[in-house]
Amino acid sequence: MITTHGEIKDYSIVGEDALRAKLLSEYSNKLSSAALSRLIALKGPHFGLVQQELDKLFLTRSFVDIVDLEHIAPELEENIFSIIDDILALNIYQSIHSIRETFQLFDNAYSFYNMLMAQLRVYFYIFLLQYQSISSSEITQLMNL
């Protein structure tokens, strides 16, 4: 049923090099290398997010270059999760580096701070509930996840 009404896409690409190779093979003469690098930096190494952005751009352009990306917003949520992963893995240098990079990408440090604190709070509540031997289904219900 889904194949007659939609398109099944493969999002199981692992690694930035594989992502770059896949996107360049799909959009070979329609995309500059600089634009692809910038788009991956903005959206993260996630095939679905990058492809969605490219699909939107190709509605109005036949070729995408780096200047076409000036109004594309970075994925704040992806950056937040990446920073939290680094913090929890005790990668202090990488955490600080990611925070600095994120501050350069966003004008509003207050929203960044609020999102970071909200996500850290959720992580710590989950850890606390797991420590108290509460089941995953109960945690999901308690936290409204």
Secondary structure as the mmCIF struct_conf table of DSSP 4:
data_model
#
loop_
_struct_conf.conf_type_id
_struct_conf.id
_struct_conf.beg_label_comp_id
_struct_conf.beg_label_asym_id
_struct_conf.beg_label_seq_id
_struct_conf.end_label_comp_id
_struct_conf.end_label_asym_id
_struct_conf.end_label_seq_id
HELX_RH_AL_P HELX_RH_AL_P1 ILE A 2 HIS A 5
BEND BEND1 GLY A 6 GLY A 6
BEND BEND2 GLY A 15 GLY A 15
HELX_RH_AL_P HELX_RH_AL_P2 GLU A 16 GLU A 26
BEND BEND3 TYR A 27 TYR A 27
TURN_TY1_P TURN_TY1_P1 SER A 28 LYS A 30
STRN STRN1 LEU A 31 LEU A 31
HELX_RH_AL_P HELX_RH_AL_P3 SER A 33 LYS A 43
BEND BEND4 PRO A 45 PRO A 45
HELX_RH_AL_P HELX_RH_AL_P4 PHE A 47 LEU A 57
TURN_TY1_P TURN_TY1_P2 PHE A 58 THR A 60
BEND BEND5 SER A 62 PHE A 63
STRN STRN2 VAL A 64 VAL A 64
HELX_RH_3T_P HELX_RH_3T_P1 ILE A 66 LEU A 69
TURN_TY1_P TURN_TY1_P3 GLU A 70 HIS A 71
HELX_LH_PP_P HELX_LH_PP_P1 ILE A 72 PRO A 74
HELX_RH_AL_P HELX_RH_AL_P5 LEU A 76 LEU A 88
TURN_TY1_P TURN_TY1_P4 ALA A 89 LEU A 90
HELX_RH_AL_P HELX_RH_AL_P6 ILE A 92 LEU A 105
BEND BEND6 ASP A 107 ASP A 107
HELX_RH_AL_P HELX_RH_AL_P7 ALA A 109 TYR A 131
TURN_TY1_P TURN_TY1_P5 GLN A 132 SER A 133
HELX_RH_AL_P HELX_RH_AL_P8 SER A 136 MET A 143
TURN_TY1_P TURN_TY1_P6 ASN A 144 ASN A 144
#
